[in-house]
Amino acid sequence: MTLPALASLLVLATLAGYGLLCALSPFGTCRRCDGHGTRLRTTRTGHIRPGKPCRRCHGRGRRVRLGHRALTTTRTLHRNGTH
């Protein structure tokens, strides 16, 4: 195989793997709060306590993956265009 063909095959395999991941697990952990749902804070005595709910995930600790969001958008556009 030539180098461009091998690179194309690698890119397609990566995209297929990510698509499979988005289909099986559409939600990932929130990057801001690491899936806790709140920003952890440290008190003056050194204890770790939950703070305010995370603004990015609204306290759920989960986020929608980019690939799942793109898949949902294309499904909606297709459905609205055919009906």
PDB file of N, CA, C and O in Angstrom:
ATOM      1  N   MET A   1       0.840  -1.183   0.000  1.00  0.00           N
ATOM      2  CA  MET A   1       0.000   0.000   0.000  1.00  0.00           C
ATOM      3  C   MET A   1       0.881   1.241   0.000  1.00  0.00           C
ATOM      4  O   MET A   1       1.969   1.265   0.574  1.00  0.00           O
ATOM      5  N   THR A   2       0.379   2.245  -0.651  1.00  0.00           N
ATOM      6  CA  THR A   2       1.112   3.500  -0.659  1.00  0.00           C
ATOM      7  C   THR A   2       0.813   4.264   0.626  1.00  0.00           C
ATOM      8  O   THR A   2      -0.141   3.952   1.338  1.00  0.00           O
ATOM      9  N   LEU A   3       1.615   5.241   0.907  1.00  0.00           N
ATOM     10  CA  LEU A   3       1.475   6.014   2.130  1.00  0.00           C
ATOM     11  C   LEU A   3       0.153   6.785   2.190  1.00  0.00           C
ATOM     12  O   LEU A   3      -0.491   6.764   3.239  1.00  0.00           O
ATOM     13  N   PRO A   4      -0.292   7.471   1.116  1.00  0.00           N
ATOM     14  CA  PRO A   4      -1.587   8.158   1.201  1.00  0.00           C
ATOM     15  C   PRO A   4      -2.774   7.207   1.408  1.00  0.00           C
ATOM     16  O   PRO A   4      -3.727   7.540   2.113  1.00  0.00           O
ATOM     17  N   ALA A   5      -2.707   6.029   0.791  1.00  0.00           N
ATOM     18  CA  ALA A   5      -3.788   5.062   0.975  1.00  0.00           C
ATOM     19  C   ALA A   5      -3.811   4.551   2.409  1.00  0.00           C
ATOM     20  O   ALA A   5      -4.883   4.366   2.984  1.00  0.00           O
ATOM     21  N   LEU A   6      -2.648   4.324   2.985  1.00  0.00           N
ATOM     22  CA  LEU A   6      -2.567   3.863   4.363  1.00  0.00           C
ATOM     23  C   LEU A   6      -3.063   4.938   5.325  1.00  0.00           C
ATOM     24  O   LEU A   6      -3.754   4.635   6.297  1.00  0.00           O
ATOM     25  N   ALA A   7      -2.708   6.201   5.051  1.00  0.00           N
ATOM     26  CA  ALA A   7      -3.168   7.305   5.892  1.00  0.00           C
ATOM     27  C   ALA A   7      -4.688   7.455   5.795  1.00  0.00           C
ATOM     28  O   ALA A   7      -5.351   7.687   6.806  1.00  0.00           O
ATOM     29  N   SER A   8      -5.237   7.326   4.602  1.00  0.00           N
ATOM     30  CA  SER A   8      -6.688   7.411   4.425  1.00  0.00           C
ATOM     31  C   SER A   8      -7.397   6.281   5.159  1.00  0.00           C
ATOM     32  O   SER A   8      -8.439   6.495   5.778  1.00  0.00           O
ATOM     33  N   LEU A   9      -6.837   5.091   5.091  1.00  0.00           N
ATOM     34  CA  LEU A   9      -7.420   3.955   5.790  1.00  0.00           C
ATOM     35  C   LEU A   9      -7.390   4.168   7.303  1.00  0.00           C
ATOM     36  O   LEU A   9      -8.347   3.822   7.996  1.00  0.00           O
ATOM     37  N   LEU A  10      -6.315   4.726   7.809  1.00  0.00           N
ATOM     38  CA  LEU A  10      -6.197   5.004   9.236  1.00  0.00           C
ATOM     39  C   LEU A  10      -7.218   6.051   9.681  1.00  0.00           C
ATOM     40  O   LEU A  10      -7.821   5.918  10.746  1.00  0.00           O
ATOM     41  N   VAL A  11      -7.408   7.081   8.876  1.00  0.00           N
ATOM     42  CA  VAL A  11      -8.397   8.120   9.208  1.00  0.00           C
ATOM     43  C   VAL A  11      -9.802   7.534   9.202  1.00  0.00           C
ATOM     44  O   VAL A  11     -10.591   7.821  10.101  1.00  0.00           O
ATOM     45  N   LEU A  12     -10.126   6.719   8.203  1.00  0.00           N
ATOM     46  CA  LEU A  12     -11.449   6.098   8.137  1.00  0.00           C
ATOM     47  C   LEU A  12     -11.687   5.140   9.305  1.00  0.00           C
ATOM     48  O   LEU A  12     -12.795   5.083   9.838  1.00  0.00           O
ATOM     49  N   ALA A  13     -10.678   4.400   9.701  1.00  0.00           N
ATOM     50  CA  ALA A  13     -10.815   3.497  10.841  1.00  0.00           C
ATOM     51  C   ALA A  13     -11.025   4.281  12.135  1.00  0.00           C
ATOM     52  O   ALA A  13     -11.811   3.868  12.987  1.00  0.00           O
ATOM     53  N   THR A  14     -10.330   5.404  12.286  1.00  0.00           N
ATOM     54  CA  THR A  14     -10.498   6.242  13.472  1.00  0.00           C
ATOM     55  C   THR A  14     -11.902   6.824  13.528  1.00  0.00           C
ATOM     56  O   THR A  14     -12.535   6.817  14.584  1.00  0.00           O
ATOM     57  N   LEU A  15     -12.394   7.328  12.398  1.00  0.00           N
ATOM     58  CA  LEU A  15     -13.748   7.883  12.352  1.00  0.00           C
ATOM     59  C   LEU A  15     -14.807   6.819  12.616  1.00  0.00           C
ATOM     60  O   LEU A  15     -15.802   7.086  13.289  1.00  0.00           O
ATOM     61  N   ALA A  16     -14.600   5.624  12.094  1.00  0.00           N
ATOM     62  CA  ALA A  16     -15.545   4.539  12.344  1.00  0.00           C
ATOM     63  C   ALA A  16     -15.554   4.153  13.821  1.00  0.00           C
ATOM     64  O   ALA A  16     -16.613   3.881  14.387  1.00  0.00           O
ATOM     65  N   GLY A  17     -14.393   4.129  14.436  1.00  0.00           N
ATOM     66  CA  GLY A  17     -14.320   3.820  15.865  1.00  0.00           C
ATOM     67  C   GLY A  17     -14.999   4.876  16.718  1.00  0.00           C
ATOM     68  O   GLY A  17     -15.687   4.550  17.685  1.00  0.00           O
ATOM     69  N   TYR A  18     -14.806   6.148  16.362  1.00  0.00           N
ATOM     70  CA  TYR A  18     -15.453   7.222  17.112  1.00  0.00           C
ATOM     71  C   TYR A  18     -16.964   7.200  16.899  1.00  0.00           C
ATOM     72  O   TYR A  18     -17.728   7.470  17.826  1.00  0.00           O
ATOM     73  N   GLY A  19     -17.391   6.881  15.687  1.00  0.00           N
ATOM     74  CA  GLY A  19     -18.828   6.763  15.425  1.00  0.00           C
ATOM     75  C   GLY A  19     -19.455   5.642  16.231  1.00  0.00           C
ATOM     76  O   GLY A  19     -20.568   5.784  16.737  1.00  0.00           O
ATOM     77  N   LEU A  20     -18.753   4.537  16.352  1.00  0.00           N
ATOM     78  CA  LEU A  20     -19.235   3.420  17.158  1.00  0.00           C
ATOM     79  C   LEU A  20     -19.288   3.808  18.636  1.00  0.00           C
ATOM     80  O   LEU A  20     -20.235   3.452  19.336  1.00  0.00           O
ATOM     81  N   LEU A  21     -18.278   4.535  19.110  1.00  0.00           N
ATOM     82  CA  LEU A  21     -18.265   5.002  20.492  1.00  0.00           C
ATOM     83  C   LEU A  21     -19.447   5.924  20.763  1.00  0.00           C
ATOM     84  O   LEU A  21     -20.093   5.815  21.805  1.00  0.00           O
ATOM     85  N   CYS A  22     -19.738   6.841  19.821  1.00  0.00           N
ATOM     86  CA  CYS A  22     -20.864   7.762  19.995  1.00  0.00           C
ATOM     87  C   CYS A  22     -22.196   7.035  19.957  1.00  0.00           C
ATOM     88  O   CYS A  22     -23.142   7.446  20.627  1.00  0.00           O
ATOM     89  N   ALA A  23     -22.285   5.970  19.190  1.00  0.00           N
ATOM     90  CA  ALA A  23     -23.525   5.199  19.130  1.00  0.00           C
ATOM     91  C   ALA A  23     -23.737   4.395  20.413  1.00  0.00           C
ATOM     92  O   ALA A  23     -24.866   4.283  20.890  1.00  0.00           O
ATOM     93  N   LEU A  24     -22.676   3.841  20.968  1.00  0.00           N
ATOM     94  CA  LEU A  24     -22.799   3.020  22.170  1.00  0.00           C
ATOM     95  C   LEU A  24     -22.857   3.849  23.445  1.00  0.00           C
ATOM     96  O   LEU A  24     -23.558   3.489  24.391  1.00  0.00           O
ATOM     97  N   SER A  25     -22.126   4.952  23.474  1.00  0.00           N
ATOM     98  CA  SER A  25     -22.076   5.796  24.666  1.00  0.00           C
ATOM     99  C   SER A  25     -22.163   7.252  24.242  1.00  0.00           C
ATOM    100  O   SER A  25     -21.131   7.901  24.065  1.00  0.00           O
ATOM    101  N   PRO A  26     -23.378   7.785  24.073  1.00  0.00           N
ATOM    102  CA  PRO A  26     -23.519   9.146  23.556  1.00  0.00           C
ATOM    103  C   PRO A  26     -23.105  10.234  24.533  1.00  0.00           C
ATOM    104  O   PRO A  26     -22.905  11.379  24.127  1.00  0.00           O
ATOM    105  N   PHE A  27     -22.975   9.905  25.801  1.00  0.00           N
ATOM    106  CA  PHE A  27     -22.600  10.902  26.802  1.00  0.00           C
ATOM    107  C   PHE A  27     -21.213  10.626  27.347  1.00  0.00           C
ATOM    108  O   PHE A  27     -20.840   9.474  27.564  1.00  0.00           O
ATOM    109  N   GLY A  28     -20.451  11.689  27.566  1.00  0.00           N
ATOM    110  CA  GLY A  28     -19.137  11.603  28.174  1.00  0.00           C
ATOM    111  C   GLY A  28     -19.128  12.394  29.462  1.00  0.00           C
ATOM    112  O   GLY A  28     -20.089  13.107  29.750  1.00  0.00           O
ATOM    113  N   THR A  29     -18.084  12.288  30.233  1.00  0.00           N
ATOM    114  CA  THR A  29     -18.008  13.058  31.470  1.00  0.00           C
ATOM    115  C   THR A  29     -17.690  14.507  31.156  1.00  0.00           C
ATOM    116  O   THR A  29     -17.001  14.813  30.182  1.00  0.00           O
ATOM    117  N   CYS A  30     -18.196  15.379  31.984  1.00  0.00           N
ATOM    118  CA  CYS A  30     -17.963  16.811  31.821  1.00  0.00           C
ATOM    119  C   CYS A  30     -16.489  17.095  32.076  1.00  0.00           C
ATOM    120  O   CYS A  30     -15.915  16.606  33.049  1.00  0.00           O
ATOM    121  N   ARG A  31     -15.883  17.884  31.202  1.00  0.00           N
ATOM    122  CA  ARG A  31     -14.461  18.171  31.349  1.00  0.00           C
ATOM    123  C   ARG A  31     -14.188  19.202  32.437  1.00  0.00           C
ATOM    124  O   ARG A  31     -13.106  19.224  33.022  1.00  0.00           O
ATOM    125  N   ARG A  32     -15.157  20.041  32.700  1.00  0.00           N
ATOM    126  CA  ARG A  32     -14.933  21.096  33.680  1.00  0.00           C
ATOM    127  C   ARG A  32     -14.980  20.556  35.113  1.00  0.00           C
ATOM    128  O   ARG A  32     -14.133  20.903  35.936  1.00  0.00           O
ATOM    129  N   CYS A  33     -15.970  19.707  35.409  1.00  0.00           N
ATOM    130  CA  CYS A  33     -16.110  19.211  36.785  1.00  0.00           C
ATOM    131  C   CYS A  33     -15.658  17.760  36.929  1.00  0.00           C
ATOM    132  O   CYS A  33     -15.788  17.189  38.012  1.00  0.00           O
ATOM    133  N   ASP A  34     -15.135  17.155  35.876  1.00  0.00           N
ATOM    134  CA  ASP A  34     -14.675  15.760  35.873  1.00  0.00           C
ATOM    135  C   ASP A  34     -15.757  14.766  36.264  1.00  0.00           C
ATOM    136  O   ASP A  34     -15.466  13.729  36.860  1.00  0.00           O
ATOM    137  N   GLY A  35     -17.013  15.082  35.927  1.00  0.00           N
ATOM    138  CA  GLY A  35     -18.114  14.168  36.183  1.00  0.00           C
ATOM    139  C   GLY A  35     -18.699  14.249  37.571  1.00  0.00           C
ATOM    140  O   GLY A  35     -19.575  13.453  37.908  1.00  0.00           O
ATOM    141  N   HIS A  36     -18.248  15.186  38.394  1.00  0.00           N
ATOM    142  CA  HIS A  36     -18.780  15.313  39.752  1.00  0.00           C
ATOM    143  C   HIS A  36     -20.097  16.076  39.789  1.00  0.00           C
ATOM    144  O   HIS A  36     -20.906  15.854  40.690  1.00  0.00           O
ATOM    145  N   GLY A  37     -20.329  16.958  38.843  1.00  0.00           N
ATOM    146  CA  GLY A  37     -21.535  17.763  38.831  1.00  0.00           C
ATOM    147  C   GLY A  37     -21.377  19.082  39.558  1.00  0.00           C
ATOM    148  O   GLY A  37     -22.180  19.999  39.380  1.00  0.00           O
ATOM    149  N   THR A  38     -20.355  19.177  40.369  1.00  0.00           N
ATOM    150  CA  THR A  38     -20.055  20.418  41.072  1.00  0.00           C
ATOM    151  C   THR A  38     -18.557  20.678  40.997  1.00  0.00           C
ATOM    152  O   THR A  38     -17.755  19.761  40.825  1.00  0.00           O
ATOM    153  N   ARG A  39     -18.208  21.931  41.127  1.00  0.00           N
ATOM    154  CA  ARG A  39     -16.792  22.274  41.250  1.00  0.00           C
ATOM    155  C   ARG A  39     -16.397  22.026  42.702  1.00  0.00           C
ATOM    156  O   ARG A  39     -16.995  22.595  43.615  1.00  0.00           O
ATOM    157  N   LEU A  40     -15.412  21.196  42.914  1.00  0.00           N
ATOM    158  CA  LEU A  40     -14.992  20.897  44.279  1.00  0.00           C
ATOM    159  C   LEU A  40     -14.192  22.067  44.836  1.00  0.00           C
ATOM    160  O   LEU A  40     -13.382  22.671  44.132  1.00  0.00           O
ATOM    161  N   ARG A  41     -14.424  22.377  46.098  1.00  0.00           N
ATOM    162  CA  ARG A  41     -13.691  23.472  46.732  1.00  0.00           C
ATOM    163  C   ARG A  41     -13.073  22.950  48.019  1.00  0.00           C
ATOM    164  O   ARG A  41     -13.518  21.950  48.581  1.00  0.00           O
ATOM    165  N   THR A  42     -12.068  23.627  48.460  1.00  0.00           N
ATOM    166  CA  THR A  42     -11.381  23.263  49.696  1.00  0.00           C
ATOM    167  C   THR A  42     -11.709  24.300  50.759  1.00  0.00           C
ATOM    168  O   THR A  42     -11.589  25.501  50.518  1.00  0.00           O
ATOM    169  N   THR A  43     -12.122  23.838  51.931  1.00  0.00           N
ATOM    170  CA  THR A  43     -12.437  24.758  53.019  1.00  0.00           C
ATOM    171  C   THR A  43     -11.143  25.240  53.668  1.00  0.00           C
ATOM    172  O   THR A  43     -10.050  24.797  53.316  1.00  0.00           O
ATOM    173  N   ARG A  44     -11.289  26.142  54.606  1.00  0.00           N
ATOM    174  CA  ARG A  44     -10.096  26.676  55.291  1.00  0.00           C
ATOM    175  C   ARG A  44      -9.380  25.613  56.107  1.00  0.00           C
ATOM    176  O   ARG A  44      -8.176  25.712  56.345  1.00  0.00           O
ATOM    177  N   THR A  45     -10.124  24.591  56.537  1.00  0.00           N
ATOM    178  CA  THR A  45      -9.500  23.534  57.327  1.00  0.00           C
ATOM    179  C   THR A  45      -8.916  22.418  56.462  1.00  0.00           C
ATOM    180  O   THR A  45      -8.336  21.467  56.986  1.00  0.00           O
ATOM    181  N   GLY A  46      -9.068  22.531  55.135  1.00  0.00           N
ATOM    182  CA  GLY A  46      -8.487  21.559  54.229  1.00  0.00           C
ATOM    183  C   GLY A  46      -9.425  20.474  53.760  1.00  0.00           C
ATOM    184  O   GLY A  46      -9.012  19.592  53.007  1.00  0.00           O
ATOM    185  N   HIS A  47     -10.680  20.511  54.183  1.00  0.00           N
ATOM    186  CA  HIS A  47     -11.653  19.513  53.742  1.00  0.00           C
ATOM    187  C   HIS A  47     -12.148  19.857  52.340  1.00  0.00           C
ATOM    188  O   HIS A  47     -12.289  21.028  51.988  1.00  0.00           O
ATOM    189  N   ILE A  48     -12.405  18.829  51.555  1.00  0.00           N
ATOM    190  CA  ILE A  48     -12.924  19.039  50.204  1.00  0.00           C
ATOM    191  C   ILE A  48     -14.439  18.933  50.266  1.00  0.00           C
ATOM    192  O   ILE A  48     -14.987  17.933  50.732  1.00  0.00           O
ATOM    193  N   ARG A  49     -15.099  19.963  49.797  1.00  0.00           N
ATOM    194  CA  ARG A  49     -16.554  20.026  49.801  1.00  0.00           C
ATOM    195  C   ARG A  49     -17.055  20.341  48.396  1.00  0.00           C
ATOM    196  O   ARG A  49     -16.346  20.964  47.605  1.00  0.00           O
ATOM    197  N   PRO A  50     -18.273  19.910  48.087  1.00  0.00           N
ATOM    198  CA  PRO A  50     -18.833  20.310  46.798  1.00  0.00           C
ATOM    199  C   PRO A  50     -19.206  21.787  46.819  1.00  0.00           C
ATOM    200  O   PRO A  50     -19.699  22.302  47.823  1.00  0.00           O
ATOM    201  N   GLY A  51     -18.966  22.449  45.714  1.00  0.00           N
ATOM    202  CA  GLY A  51     -19.299  23.859  45.606  1.00  0.00           C
ATOM    203  C   GLY A  51     -20.603  24.039  44.857  1.00  0.00           C
ATOM    204  O   GLY A  51     -21.546  23.270  45.044  1.00  0.00           O
ATOM    205  N   LYS A  52     -20.658  25.046  44.017  1.00  0.00           N
ATOM    206  CA  LYS A  52     -21.849  25.317  43.216  1.00  0.00           C
ATOM    207  C   LYS A  52     -21.968  24.281  42.104  1.00  0.00           C
ATOM    208  O   LYS A  52     -20.972  23.674  41.710  1.00  0.00           O
ATOM    209  N   PRO A  53     -23.179  24.078  41.598  1.00  0.00           N
ATOM    210  CA  PRO A  53     -23.331  23.165  40.458  1.00  0.00           C
ATOM    211  C   PRO A  53     -22.551  23.675  39.246  1.00  0.00           C
ATOM    212  O   PRO A  53     -22.444  24.880  39.022  1.00  0.00           O
ATOM    213  N   CYS A  54     -22.023  22.759  38.489  1.00  0.00           N
ATOM    214  CA  CYS A  54     -21.239  23.098  37.307  1.00  0.00           C
ATOM    215  C   CYS A  54     -22.135  23.790  36.283  1.00  0.00           C
ATOM    216  O   CYS A  54     -23.241  23.326  36.006  1.00  0.00           O
ATOM    217  N   ARG A  55     -21.657  24.896  35.724  1.00  0.00           N
ATOM    218  CA  ARG A  55     -22.461  25.635  34.757  1.00  0.00           C
ATOM    219  C   ARG A  55     -22.461  24.959  33.389  1.00  0.00           C
ATOM    220  O   ARG A  55     -23.418  25.116  32.631  1.00  0.00           O
ATOM    221  N   ARG A  56     -21.435  24.231  33.066  1.00  0.00           N
ATOM    222  CA  ARG A  56     -21.366  23.603  31.748  1.00  0.00           C
ATOM    223  C   ARG A  56     -22.332  22.420  31.626  1.00  0.00           C
ATOM    224  O   ARG A  56     -23.018  22.285  30.613  1.00  0.00           O
ATOM    225  N   CYS A  57     -22.389  21.568  32.644  1.00  0.00           N
ATOM    226  CA  CYS A  57     -23.239  20.377  32.569  1.00  0.00           C
ATOM    227  C   CYS A  57     -24.502  20.507  33.403  1.00  0.00           C
ATOM    228  O   CYS A  57     -25.291  19.565  33.473  1.00  0.00           O
ATOM    229  N   HIS A  58     -24.708  21.651  34.035  1.00  0.00           N
ATOM    230  CA  HIS A  58     -25.888  21.921  34.865  1.00  0.00           C
ATOM    231  C   HIS A  58     -26.019  20.932  36.017  1.00  0.00           C
ATOM    232  O   HIS A  58     -27.130  20.563  36.398  1.00  0.00           O
ATOM    233  N   GLY A  59     -24.893  20.505  36.570  1.00  0.00           N
ATOM    234  CA  GLY A  59     -24.897  19.636  37.736  1.00  0.00           C
ATOM    235  C   GLY A  59     -25.106  18.164  37.444  1.00  0.00           C
ATOM    236  O   GLY A  59     -25.207  17.369  38.378  1.00  0.00           O
ATOM    237  N   ARG A  60     -25.176  17.775  36.179  1.00  0.00           N
ATOM    238  CA  ARG A  60     -25.392  16.364  35.848  1.00  0.00           C
ATOM    239  C   ARG A  60     -24.087  15.576  35.757  1.00  0.00           C
ATOM    240  O   ARG A  60     -24.085  14.362  35.960  1.00  0.00           O
ATOM    241  N   GLY A  61     -22.998  16.239  35.459  1.00  0.00           N
ATOM    242  CA  GLY A  61     -21.713  15.562  35.344  1.00  0.00           C
ATOM    243  C   GLY A  61     -21.495  14.886  33.999  1.00  0.00           C
ATOM    244  O   GLY A  61     -20.458  14.256  33.792  1.00  0.00           O
ATOM    245  N   ARG A  62     -22.438  15.001  33.092  1.00  0.00           N
ATOM    246  CA  ARG A  62     -22.345  14.367  31.781  1.00  0.00           C
ATOM    247  C   ARG A  62     -22.505  15.423  30.703  1.00  0.00           C
ATOM    248  O   ARG A  62     -23.110  16.469  30.936  1.00  0.00           O
ATOM    249  N   ARG A  63     -21.967  15.153  29.531  1.00  0.00           N
ATOM    250  CA  ARG A  63     -22.107  16.044  28.386  1.00  0.00           C
ATOM    251  C   ARG A  63     -22.360  15.193  27.154  1.00  0.00           C
ATOM    252  O   ARG A  63     -21.999  14.017  27.110  1.00  0.00           O
ATOM    253  N   VAL A  64     -22.984  15.801  26.154  1.00  0.00           N
ATOM    254  CA  VAL A  64     -23.251  15.093  24.906  1.00  0.00           C
ATOM    255  C   VAL A  64     -21.981  15.142  24.058  1.00  0.00           C
ATOM    256  O   VAL A  64     -21.381  16.204  23.893  1.00  0.00           O
ATOM    257  N   ARG A  65     -21.580  14.004  23.528  1.00  0.00           N
ATOM    258  CA  ARG A  65     -20.389  13.967  22.679  1.00  0.00           C
ATOM    259  C   ARG A  65     -20.649  14.711  21.374  1.00  0.00           C
ATOM    260  O   ARG A  65     -21.783  14.769  20.896  1.00  0.00           O
ATOM    261  N   LEU A  66     -19.598  15.275  20.808  1.00  0.00           N
ATOM    262  CA  LEU A  66     -19.705  16.054  19.580  1.00  0.00           C
ATOM    263  C   LEU A  66     -20.232  15.206  18.421  1.00  0.00           C
ATOM    264  O   LEU A  66     -21.054  15.678  17.635  1.00  0.00           O
ATOM    265  N   GLY A  67     -19.776  13.977  18.310  1.00  0.00           N
ATOM    266  CA  GLY A  67     -20.232  13.099  17.233  1.00  0.00           C
ATOM    267  C   GLY A  67     -21.713  12.757  17.358  1.00  0.00           C
ATOM    268  O   GLY A  67     -22.414  12.662  16.351  1.00  0.00           O
ATOM    269  N   HIS A  68     -22.193  12.572  18.584  1.00  0.00           N
ATOM    270  CA  HIS A  68     -23.609  12.280  18.781  1.00  0.00           C
ATOM    271  C   HIS A  68     -24.452  13.505  18.459  1.00  0.00           C
ATOM    272  O   HIS A  68     -25.540  13.381  17.897  1.00  0.00           O
ATOM    273  N   ARG A  69     -23.957  14.683  18.810  1.00  0.00           N
ATOM    274  CA  ARG A  69     -24.674  15.913  18.490  1.00  0.00           C
ATOM    275  C   ARG A  69     -24.767  16.103  16.976  1.00  0.00           C
ATOM    276  O   ARG A  69     -25.813  16.502  16.464  1.00  0.00           O
ATOM    277  N   ALA A  70     -23.682  15.820  16.260  1.00  0.00           N
ATOM    278  CA  ALA A  70     -23.689  15.937  14.799  1.00  0.00           C
ATOM    279  C   ALA A  70     -24.638  14.906  14.174  1.00  0.00           C
ATOM    280  O   ALA A  70     -25.353  15.218  13.222  1.00  0.00           O
ATOM    281  N   LEU A  71     -24.643  13.690  14.704  1.00  0.00           N
ATOM    282  CA  LEU A  71     -25.534  12.650  14.206  1.00  0.00           C
ATOM    283  C   LEU A  71     -26.995  13.026  14.423  1.00  0.00           C
ATOM    284  O   LEU A  71     -27.822  12.836  13.531  1.00  0.00           O
ATOM    285  N   THR A  72     -27.317  13.554  15.596  1.00  0.00           N
ATOM    286  CA  THR A  72     -28.686  13.976  15.894  1.00  0.00           C
ATOM    287  C   THR A  72     -29.118  15.117  14.985  1.00  0.00           C
ATOM    288  O   THR A  72     -30.258  15.146  14.521  1.00  0.00           O
ATOM    289  N   THR A  73     -28.206  16.065  14.726  1.00  0.00           N
ATOM    290  CA  THR A  73     -28.529  17.187  13.859  1.00  0.00           C
ATOM    291  C   THR A  73     -28.803  16.722  12.435  1.00  0.00           C
ATOM    292  O   THR A  73     -29.757  17.180  11.807  1.00  0.00           O
ATOM    293  N   THR A  74     -27.974  15.815  11.918  1.00  0.00           N
ATOM    294  CA  THR A  74     -28.192  15.331  10.552  1.00  0.00           C
ATOM    295  C   THR A  74     -29.469  14.497  10.454  1.00  0.00           C
ATOM    296  O   THR A  74     -30.162  14.552   9.438  1.00  0.00           O
ATOM    297  N   ARG A  75     -29.789  13.728  11.490  1.00  0.00           N
ATOM    298  CA  ARG A  75     -31.047  12.973  11.491  1.00  0.00           C
ATOM    299  C   ARG A  75     -32.245  13.918  11.469  1.00  0.00           C
ATOM    300  O   ARG A  75     -33.212  13.686  10.743  1.00  0.00           O
ATOM    301  N   THR A  76     -32.177  14.987  12.269  1.00  0.00           N
ATOM    302  CA  THR A  76     -33.269  15.952  12.320  1.00  0.00           C
ATOM    303  C   THR A  76     -33.433  16.659  10.984  1.00  0.00           C
ATOM    304  O   THR A  76     -34.556  16.835  10.511  1.00  0.00           O
ATOM    305  N   LEU A  77     -32.329  17.064  10.373  1.00  0.00           N
ATOM    306  CA  LEU A  77     -32.410  17.725   9.060  1.00  0.00           C
ATOM    307  C   LEU A  77     -32.991  16.794   8.006  1.00  0.00           C
ATOM    308  O   LEU A  77     -33.796  17.211   7.173  1.00  0.00           O
ATOM    309  N   HIS A  78     -32.580  15.539   8.046  1.00  0.00           N
ATOM    310  CA  HIS A  78     -33.094  14.564   7.078  1.00  0.00           C
ATOM    311  C   HIS A  78     -34.587  14.324   7.290  1.00  0.00           C
ATOM    312  O   HIS A  78     -35.362  14.282   6.334  1.00  0.00           O
ATOM    313  N   ARG A  79     -34.982  14.166   8.558  1.00  0.00           N
ATOM    314  CA  ARG A  79     -36.380  13.916   8.860  1.00  0.00           C
ATOM    315  C   ARG A  79     -37.263  15.109   8.470  1.00  0.00           C
ATOM    316  O   ARG A  79     -38.352  14.921   7.928  1.00  0.00           O
ATOM    317  N   ASN A  80     -36.800  16.329   8.743  1.00  0.00           N
ATOM    318  CA  ASN A  80     -37.579  17.519   8.395  1.00  0.00           C
ATOM    319  C   ASN A  80     -37.615  17.729   6.884  1.00  0.00           C
ATOM    320  O   ASN A  80     -38.581  18.288   6.363  1.00  0.00           O
ATOM    321  N   GLY A  81     -36.603  17.300   6.192  1.00  0.00           N
ATOM    322  CA  GLY A  81     -36.570  17.485   4.740  1.00  0.00           C
ATOM    323  C   GLY A  81     -37.388  16.472   3.973  1.00  0.00           C
ATOM    324  O   GLY A  81     -37.812  16.747   2.850  1.00  0.00           O
ATOM    325  N   THR A  82     -37.620  15.300   4.555  1.00  0.00           N
ATOM    326  CA  THR A  82     -38.346  14.255   3.837  1.00  0.00           C
ATOM    327  C   THR A  82     -39.823  14.217   4.170  1.00  0.00           C
ATOM    328  O   THR A  82     -40.599  13.603   3.439  1.00  0.00           O
ATOM    329  N   HIS A  83     -40.229  14.854   5.250  1.00  0.00           N
ATOM    330  CA  HIS A  83     -41.659  14.824   5.622  1.00  0.00           C
ATOM    331  C   HIS A  83     -42.336  16.086   5.244  1.00  0.00           C
ATOM    332  O   HIS A  83     -43.535  16.237   5.479  1.00  0.00           O
TER     333      HIS A  83
END
